[in-house]
Amino acid sequence: MDLNFSLNEISKAANQLLSLTDKNRVIAFHGEMGAGKTTIIHALCKVLGVKDAISSPTFSIINQYQTEKAATIYHIDLYRLKDEEEAIQTGVEDCLYSGSWCFVEWPEKAAAIFPETTLHVYITPLNNHTRKLTINL
């Protein structure tokens, strides 16, 4: 399934993406540097009711947020990791199987540890203001 959106419509795109998740709480975002992975994750967090500052976990690897309803959301960035073993050592696997929302950037760095039910989203920039999401259901 493909979904095109402009940056002005990002909240609408986030709502549409969440409507496809059913019971799946792990969403893996694939795309080149600057494609918009962190931007769409920011929008997803806002739609889910996160009031905290949302930032890229490039250096911390895992950011944890709380929603207004006290639900936990994990924002994970695997860019700096070498492999699955390093991801496991940093606690990524625990997050993925916690039952909480997990939004993961650069999932290919530790592909083998993801649940089978992970929703994979591929982000392609169409121009400076528009992105295409290809969603593997």
C-alpha positions in Angstrom: 0.0 0.0 0.0 1.3 3.5 -0.9 0.4 6.7 0.9 1.7 10.1 -0.4 1.6 13.1 1.8 3.0 16.6 2.0 4.6 17.9 5.2 1.5 20.0 5.7 -0.6 16.8 5.9 1.7 14.8 8.2 -0.8 14.5 11.0 -3.3 13.0 8.6 -0.7 10.6 7.3 0.2 9.6 10.9 -3.5 8.9 11.6 -3.8 6.8 8.5 -0.7 4.8 9.3 -1.9 4.1 12.9 -5.3 2.9 11.5 -3.4 0.1 9.6 -1.6 -1.2 12.7 -4.4 -3.2 14.3 -2.7 -4.9 17.2 0.8 -4.5 15.9 2.8 -2.0 18.0 6.2 -2.2 16.2 6.7 0.0 13.1 10.0 -0.1 11.3 10.9 2.9 9.2 13.2 2.4 6.2 14.6 5.3 4.2 17.8 7.2 3.3 19.2 9.8 5.5 16.9 12.9 5.5 13.9 10.9 4.0 11.7 11.9 7.0 11.8 9.0 9.4 12.1 11.1 12.5 9.5 13.6 11.1 6.8 11.0 10.7 7.7 9.4 14.1 7.3 12.8 15.7 3.8 13.1 14.1 2.9 9.6 15.3 3.9 10.5 18.8 1.8 13.7 18.8 -1.2 11.9 17.4 -0.8 9.3 20.3 -0.8 12.1 22.9 2.9 12.6 23.7 3.4 16.0 25.3 7.1 15.6 26.0 9.8 17.0 23.7 10.3 14.5 20.9 13.8 14.2 19.5 15.9 11.9 17.5 17.6 9.2 19.6 20.6 8.9 17.3 23.0 9.1 20.3 20.9 7.7 23.1 19.6 4.8 20.8 16.3 4.7 22.7 14.0 7.5 23.7 11.0 6.7 25.9 7.9 8.9 25.9 4.7 8.8 27.9 1.3 9.6 26.4 -1.4 11.6 28.2 -2.9 8.2 29.1 0.4 7.0 30.6 1.1 4.6 27.8 4.8 4.1 26.9 6.2 4.8 23.4 9.7 3.8 22.4 11.5 5.7 19.7 14.6 3.7 18.6 17.3 4.7 16.2 19.7 1.9 15.3 21.9 3.9 12.9 25.0 3.8 15.2 24.7 0.1 16.0 26.8 -2.6 14.4 24.6 -5.6 14.6 21.8 -7.6 16.4 24.0 -8.4 19.3 24.7 -4.7 20.1 21.0 -4.0 19.7 20.2 -6.7 22.3 22.8 -5.4 24.7 21.3 -1.9 24.5 17.8 -3.2 25.4 16.2 -2.8 21.9 14.8 -6.3 21.9 13.2 -5.8 25.3 11.4 -2.7 23.9 10.3 -4.6 20.7 8.6 -7.3 22.7 7.2 -5.1 25.5 3.8 -4.6 24.0 4.4 -0.9 23.9 4.5 1.2 20.7 7.9 1.0 19.1 8.9 3.3 16.2 12.3 2.2 14.9 14.6 4.0 12.5 17.3 2.0 10.6 15.8 -1.4 11.4 18.0 -3.2 8.8 20.9 -2.8 11.4 19.3 -5.6 13.5 16.6 -7.1 11.3 16.7 -10.6 12.9 15.4 -9.4 16.3 12.1 -7.8 15.1 8.8 -9.6 15.7 7.2 -11.2 12.7 4.3 -8.8 13.0 6.4 -5.7 12.5 4.9 -3.2 10.1 7.6 -2.1 7.6 7.3 1.4 6.2 9.5 2.6 3.4 9.8 6.4 3.0 10.8 7.9 -0.3 11.1 11.7 -0.8 9.2 12.7 -3.9 10.4 16.4 -3.6 11.3 18.8 -0.8 7.8 18.8 0.6 6.2 15.4 -0.3 6.9 11.9 0.8 5.7 8.5 -0.3 5.2 5.8 2.3 5.2 2.2 1.0 3.6 0.1 3.7 4.1 -3.7 3.9 1.0 -5.1 5.6 
